[in-house]
């Protein structure tokens, strides 16, 4: 799966950081499980430890996350290998 299109979609809206898996899979027109595997394998994407209100995994580009989150949250996230 080519993750470039998903990253471009995530980086388009500078006001928004987190995207649910269902939305990203729909945008990629791909199976959510395959999208999740690609996102988890990408060094350009971070996953939140929290879920959306609908119970879906949340993902952000590292670029957006770095721009929006305080430094302490970034450090804690690196230790946990997940982002809250």
Phi and psi in radians as a Rosetta constraint file:
Dihedral C 1 N 2 CA 2 C 2 CIRCULARHARMONIC -1.515 0.35
Dihedral N 2 CA 2 C 2 N 3 CIRCULARHARMONIC 1.979 0.35
Dihedral C 2 N 3 CA 3 C 3 CIRCULARHARMONIC -1.481 0.35
Dihedral N 3 CA 3 C 3 N 4 CIRCULARHARMONIC -0.174 0.35
Dihedral C 3 N 4 CA 4 C 4 CIRCULARHARMONIC -1.010 0.35
Dihedral N 4 CA 4 C 4 N 5 CIRCULARHARMONIC -0.758 0.35
Dihedral C 4 N 5 CA 5 C 5 CIRCULARHARMONIC -1.105 0.35
Dihedral N 5 CA 5 C 5 N 6 CIRCULARHARMONIC -0.663 0.35
Dihedral C 5 N 6 CA 6 C 6 CIRCULARHARMONIC -1.166 0.35
Dihedral N 6 CA 6 C 6 N 7 CIRCULARHARMONIC -0.766 0.35
Dihedral C 6 N 7 CA 7 C 7 CIRCULARHARMONIC -1.087 0.35
Dihedral N 7 CA 7 C 7 N 8 CIRCULARHARMONIC -0.727 0.35
Dihedral C 7 N 8 CA 8 C 8 CIRCULARHARMONIC -1.063 0.35
Dihedral N 8 CA 8 C 8 N 9 CIRCULARHARMONIC -0.730 0.35
Dihedral C 8 N 9 CA 9 C 9 CIRCULARHARMONIC -1.100 0.35
Dihedral N 9 CA 9 C 9 N 10 CIRCULARHARMONIC -0.763 0.35
Dihedral C 9 N 10 CA 10 C 10 CIRCULARHARMONIC -1.164 0.35
Dihedral N 10 CA 10 C 10 N 11 CIRCULARHARMONIC -0.574 0.35
Dihedral C 10 N 11 CA 11 C 11 CIRCULARHARMONIC -1.547 0.35
Dihedral N 11 CA 11 C 11 N 12 CIRCULARHARMONIC -0.061 0.35
Dihedral C 11 N 12 CA 12 C 12 CIRCULARHARMONIC -1.231 0.35
Dihedral N 12 CA 12 C 12 N 13 CIRCULARHARMONIC -0.799 0.35
Dihedral C 12 N 13 CA 13 C 13 CIRCULARHARMONIC -1.635 0.35
Dihedral N 13 CA 13 C 13 N 14 CIRCULARHARMONIC 1.801 0.35
Dihedral C 13 N 14 CA 14 C 14 CIRCULARHARMONIC -1.308 0.35
Dihedral N 14 CA 14 C 14 N 15 CIRCULARHARMONIC -0.219 0.35
Dihedral C 14 N 15 CA 15 C 15 CIRCULARHARMONIC -1.476 0.35
Dihedral N 15 CA 15 C 15 N 16 CIRCULARHARMONIC -0.292 0.35
Dihedral C 15 N 16 CA 16 C 16 CIRCULARHARMONIC -1.964 0.35
Dihedral N 16 CA 16 C 16 N 17 CIRCULARHARMONIC 2.486 0.35
Dihedral C 16 N 17 CA 17 C 17 CIRCULARHARMONIC -2.000 0.35
Dihedral N 17 CA 17 C 17 N 18 CIRCULARHARMONIC -0.870 0.35
Dihedral C 17 N 18 CA 18 C 18 CIRCULARHARMONIC -1.704 0.35
Dihedral N 18 CA 18 C 18 N 19 CIRCULARHARMONIC 2.427 0.35
Dihedral C 18 N 19 CA 19 C 19 CIRCULARHARMONIC -2.269 0.35
Dihedral N 19 CA 19 C 19 N 20 CIRCULARHARMONIC 2.296 0.35
Dihedral C 19 N 20 CA 20 C 20 CIRCULARHARMONIC -1.275 0.35
Dihedral N 20 CA 20 C 20 N 21 CIRCULARHARMONIC 2.624 0.35
Dihedral C 20 N 21 CA 21 C 21 CIRCULARHARMONIC -0.993 0.35
Dihedral N 21 CA 21 C 21 N 22 CIRCULARHARMONIC -0.741 0.35
Dihedral C 21 N 22 CA 22 C 22 CIRCULARHARMONIC -1.033 0.35
Dihedral N 22 CA 22 C 22 N 23 CIRCULARHARMONIC -0.703 0.35
Dihedral C 22 N 23 CA 23 C 23 CIRCULARHARMONIC -1.153 0.35
Dihedral N 23 CA 23 C 23 N 24 CIRCULARHARMONIC -0.754 0.35
Dihedral C 23 N 24 CA 24 C 24 CIRCULARHARMONIC -1.176 0.35
Dihedral N 24 CA 24 C 24 N 25 CIRCULARHARMONIC -0.681 0.35
Dihedral C 24 N 25 CA 25 C 25 CIRCULARHARMONIC -1.155 0.35
Dihedral N 25 CA 25 C 25 N 26 CIRCULARHARMONIC -0.693 0.35
Dihedral C 25 N 26 CA 26 C 26 CIRCULARHARMONIC -1.123 0.35
Dihedral N 26 CA 26 C 26 N 27 CIRCULARHARMONIC -0.767 0.35
Dihedral C 26 N 27 CA 27 C 27 CIRCULARHARMONIC -1.114 0.35
Dihedral N 27 CA 27 C 27 N 28 CIRCULARHARMONIC -0.641 0.35
Dihedral C 27 N 28 CA 28 C 28 CIRCULARHARMONIC -1.453 0.35
Dihedral N 28 CA 28 C 28 N 29 CIRCULARHARMONIC -0.148 0.35
Dihedral C 28 N 29 CA 29 C 29 CIRCULARHARMONIC 0.910 0.35
Dihedral N 29 CA 29 C 29 N 30 CIRCULARHARMONIC 0.883 0.35
Dihedral C 29 N 30 CA 30 C 30 CIRCULARHARMONIC -2.433 0.35
Dihedral N 30 CA 30 C 30 N 31 CIRCULARHARMONIC 2.884 0.35
Dihedral C 30 N 31 CA 31 C 31 CIRCULARHARMONIC -1.121 0.35
Dihedral N 31 CA 31 C 31 N 32 CIRCULARHARMONIC 2.294 0.35
Dihedral C 31 N 32 CA 32 C 32 CIRCULARHARMONIC -0.962 0.35
Dihedral N 32 CA 32 C 32 N 33 CIRCULARHARMONIC -0.623 0.35
Dihedral C 32 N 33 CA 33 C 33 CIRCULARHARMONIC -1.133 0.35
Dihedral N 33 CA 33 C 33 N 34 CIRCULARHARMONIC -0.718 0.35
Dihedral C 33 N 34 CA 34 C 34 CIRCULARHARMONIC -1.169 0.35
Dihedral N 34 CA 34 C 34 N 35 CIRCULARHARMONIC -0.686 0.35
Dihedral C 34 N 35 CA 35 C 35 CIRCULARHARMONIC -1.119 0.35
Dihedral N 35 CA 35 C 35 N 36 CIRCULARHARMONIC -0.767 0.35
Dihedral C 35 N 36 CA 36 C 36 CIRCULARHARMONIC -1.085 0.35
Dihedral N 36 CA 36 C 36 N 37 CIRCULARHARMONIC -0.724 0.35
Dihedral C 36 N 37 CA 37 C 37 CIRCULARHARMONIC -1.070 0.35
Dihedral N 37 CA 37 C 37 N 38 CIRCULARHARMONIC -0.761 0.35
Dihedral C 37 N 38 CA 38 C 38 CIRCULARHARMONIC -1.156 0.35
Dihedral N 38 CA 38 C 38 N 39 CIRCULARHARMONIC -0.717 0.35
Dihedral C 38 N 39 CA 39 C 39 CIRCULARHARMONIC -1.145 0.35
Dihedral N 39 CA 39 C 39 N 40 CIRCULARHARMONIC -0.761 0.35
Dihedral C 39 N 40 CA 40 C 40 CIRCULARHARMONIC -1.140 0.35
Dihedral N 40 CA 40 C 40 N 41 CIRCULARHARMONIC -0.520 0.35
Dihedral C 40 N 41 CA 41 C 41 CIRCULARHARMONIC -1.466 0.35
Dihedral N 41 CA 41 C 41 N 42 CIRCULARHARMONIC -0.253 0.35
Dihedral C 41 N 42 CA 42 C 42 CIRCULARHARMONIC -1.441 0.35
Dihedral N 42 CA 42 C 42 N 43 CIRCULARHARMONIC 2.285 0.35
Dihedral C 42 N 43 CA 43 C 43 CIRCULARHARMONIC -1.322 0.35
Dihedral N 43 CA 43 C 43 N 44 CIRCULARHARMONIC -0.077 0.35
Dihedral C 43 N 44 CA 44 C 44 CIRCULARHARMONIC -1.709 0.35
Dihedral N 44 CA 44 C 44 N 45 CIRCULARHARMONIC 0.084 0.35
Dihedral C 44 N 45 CA 45 C 45 CIRCULARHARMONIC -2.251 0.35
Dihedral N 45 CA 45 C 45 N 46 CIRCULARHARMONIC 2.500 0.35
Dihedral C 45 N 46 CA 46 C 46 CIRCULARHARMONIC -2.080 0.35
Dihedral N 46 CA 46 C 46 N 47 CIRCULARHARMONIC 2.638 0.35
Dihedral C 46 N 47 CA 47 C 47 CIRCULARHARMONIC -2.024 0.35
Dihedral N 47 CA 47 C 47 N 48 CIRCULARHARMONIC 2.380 0.35
Dihedral C 47 N 48 CA 48 C 48 CIRCULARHARMONIC -1.373 0.35
Dihedral N 48 CA 48 C 48 N 49 CIRCULARHARMONIC 2.571 0.35
Dihedral C 48 N 49 CA 49 C 49 CIRCULARHARMONIC -1.331 0.35
Dihedral N 49 CA 49 C 49 N 50 CIRCULARHARMONIC -0.293 0.35
Dihedral C 49 N 50 CA 50 C 50 CIRCULARHARMONIC -1.602 0.35
Dihedral N 50 CA 50 C 50 N 51 CIRCULARHARMONIC 2.765 0.35
Dihedral C 50 N 51 CA 51 C 51 CIRCULARHARMONIC -1.881 0.35
Dihedral N 51 CA 51 C 51 N 52 CIRCULARHARMONIC 2.817 0.35
Dihedral C 51 N 52 CA 52 C 52 CIRCULARHARMONIC -1.217 0.35
Dihedral N 52 CA 52 C 52 N 53 CIRCULARHARMONIC 3.004 0.35
Dihedral C 52 N 53 CA 53 C 53 CIRCULARHARMONIC -1.045 0.35
Dihedral N 53 CA 53 C 53 N 54 CIRCULARHARMONIC -0.475 0.35
Dihedral C 53 N 54 CA 54 C 54 CIRCULARHARMONIC -1.517 0.35
Dihedral N 54 CA 54 C 54 N 55 CIRCULARHARMONIC -0.014 0.35
Dihedral C 54 N 55 CA 55 C 55 CIRCULARHARMONIC 1.518 0.35
Dihedral N 55 CA 55 C 55 N 56 CIRCULARHARMONIC 0.303 0.35
Dihedral C 55 N 56 CA 56 C 56 CIRCULARHARMONIC -1.643 0.35
Dihedral N 56 CA 56 C 56 N 57 CIRCULARHARMONIC 2.573 0.35
Dihedral C 56 N 57 CA 57 C 57 CIRCULARHARMONIC -1.085 0.35
Dihedral N 57 CA 57 C 57 N 58 CIRCULARHARMONIC 2.521 0.35
Dihedral C 57 N 58 CA 58 C 58 CIRCULARHARMONIC -1.974 0.35
Dihedral N 58 CA 58 C 58 N 59 CIRCULARHARMONIC 2.392 0.35
Dihedral C 58 N 59 CA 59 C 59 CIRCULARHARMONIC -2.264 0.35
Dihedral N 59 CA 59 C 59 N 60 CIRCULARHARMONIC 2.642 0.35
Dihedral C 59 N 60 CA 60 C 60 CIRCULARHARMONIC -2.467 0.35
Dihedral N 60 CA 60 C 60 N 61 CIRCULARHARMONIC 2.683 0.35
Dihedral C 60 N 61 CA 61 C 61 CIRCULARHARMONIC -1.311 0.35
Dihedral N 61 CA 61 C 61 N 62 CIRCULARHARMONIC 2.601 0.35
Dihedral C 61 N 62 CA 62 C 62 CIRCULARHARMONIC -1.057 0.35
Dihedral N 62 CA 62 C 62 N 63 CIRCULARHARMONIC -0.598 0.35
Dihedral C 62 N 63 CA 63 C 63 CIRCULARHARMONIC -1.052 0.35
Dihedral N 63 CA 63 C 63 N 64 CIRCULARHARMONIC -0.863 0.35
Dihedral C 63 N 64 CA 64 C 64 CIRCULARHARMONIC -1.164 0.35
Dihedral N 64 CA 64 C 64 N 65 CIRCULARHARMONIC -0.732 0.35
Dihedral C 64 N 65 CA 65 C 65 CIRCULARHARMONIC -1.091 0.35
Dihedral N 65 CA 65 C 65 N 66 CIRCULARHARMONIC -0.800 0.35
Dihedral C 65 N 66 CA 66 C 66 CIRCULARHARMONIC -1.079 0.35
Dihedral N 66 CA 66 C 66 N 67 CIRCULARHARMONIC -0.604 0.35
Dihedral C 66 N 67 CA 67 C 67 CIRCULARHARMONIC -1.301 0.35
Dihedral N 67 CA 67 C 67 N 68 CIRCULARHARMONIC -0.533 0.35
Dihedral C 67 N 68 CA 68 C 68 CIRCULARHARMONIC -1.796 0.35
Dihedral N 68 CA 68 C 68 N 69 CIRCULARHARMONIC -0.441 0.35
Dihedral C 68 N 69 CA 69 C 69 CIRCULARHARMONIC -1.678 0.35
Dihedral N 69 CA 69 C 69 N 70 CIRCULARHARMONIC 2.533 0.35
Dihedral C 69 N 70 CA 70 C 70 CIRCULARHARMONIC -1.109 0.35
Dihedral N 70 CA 70 C 70 N 71 CIRCULARHARMONIC 2.661 0.35
Dihedral C 70 N 71 CA 71 C 71 CIRCULARHARMONIC -0.974 0.35
Dihedral N 71 CA 71 C 71 N 72 CIRCULARHARMONIC -0.713 0.35
Dihedral C 71 N 72 CA 72 C 72 CIRCULARHARMONIC -1.082 0.35
Dihedral N 72 CA 72 C 72 N 73 CIRCULARHARMONIC -0.696 0.35
Dihedral C 72 N 73 CA 73 C 73 CIRCULARHARMONIC -1.120 0.35
Dihedral N 73 CA 73 C 73 N 74 CIRCULARHARMONIC -0.630 0.35
Dihedral C 73 N 74 CA 74 C 74 CIRCULARHARMONIC -1.151 0.35
Dihedral N 74 CA 74 C 74 N 75 CIRCULARHARMONIC -0.718 0.35
Dihedral C 74 N 75 CA 75 C 75 CIRCULARHARMONIC -1.156 0.35
Dihedral N 75 CA 75 C 75 N 76 CIRCULARHARMONIC -0.807 0.35
Dihedral C 75 N 76 CA 76 C 76 CIRCULARHARMONIC -1.074 0.35
Dihedral N 76 CA 76 C 76 N 77 CIRCULARHARMONIC -0.744 0.35
Dihedral C 76 N 77 CA 77 C 77 CIRCULARHARMONIC -1.060 0.35
Dihedral N 77 CA 77 C 77 N 78 CIRCULARHARMONIC -0.657 0.35
Dihedral C 77 N 78 CA 78 C 78 CIRCULARHARMONIC -1.135 0.35
Dihedral N 78 CA 78 C 78 N 79 CIRCULARHARMONIC -0.681 0.35
Dihedral C 78 N 79 CA 79 C 79 CIRCULARHARMONIC -1.192 0.35
Dihedral N 79 CA 79 C 79 N 80 CIRCULARHARMONIC -0.662 0.35
Dihedral C 79 N 80 CA 80 C 80 CIRCULARHARMONIC -1.418 0.35
Dihedral N 80 CA 80 C 80 N 81 CIRCULARHARMONIC -0.259 0.35
Dihedral C 80 N 81 CA 81 C 81 CIRCULARHARMONIC 1.063 0.35
Dihedral N 81 CA 81 C 81 N 82 CIRCULARHARMONIC 0.376 0.35
Dihedral C 81 N 82 CA 82 C 82 CIRCULARHARMONIC -2.564 0.35
Dihedral N 82 CA 82 C 82 N 83 CIRCULARHARMONIC 2.810 0.35
Dihedral C 82 N 83 CA 83 C 83 CIRCULARHARMONIC -2.026 0.35
Dihedral N 83 CA 83 C 83 N 84 CIRCULARHARMONIC 2.307 0.35
